Amino acid sequence: MSIPPSAVPGIARVEFTEALGVTISRNFSVSVHVTELLTNTIRSIRTLKQHGLPPEAVHTVFQATVMTQIHYASPAWCGFTSADDRGRLEAFYRRCARFGYCNNNTTIASMCDEADKQLFSRIINNPSYLFFSSSLYQTTFL
């Protein structure tokens, strides 16, 4: 157990903070974010079902709504997921694949890894980016 530093006058301590829609706890856990994410996506799926769309349309709308919610800022939060969080996300995705909302030949983890690779590729290949690196680093990361 760690003892937190003394309080700073005028600054309140919080258990959770939200930045750009991503909720992070004081110990860098994103379990609350994953729970909110799954709750919102399940709500979106229920709405899709209620509208009685044909299967092709459900797949398209699922990708445009649910998967964009999951992908949003994933390079920022995915690395902080616990094994339980990853299990809940993968179980959700497998269930959606079973119902035909998405394809079952991928995983949430592989999608997050791909998002990380794309982000780092954009960083190291953009000379106007603050952390632009030389070709030495480009070959190291990719």
Buried (B, 14 or more C-beta within 10 A) or exposed (E): EEEEEEEEEEEEEEEEEEEEEBBBBEEEBBBBBBEBBBEBBBEBBEEBEEEEBEEEEBBEBBBEBBBEBBBBEBBBBBEBBEEEBBEBBEEBBBEBBEEEBBEEEEBBBEBBBEBBEEEBEEBBEEEEEEEEBEEEBBEEEE
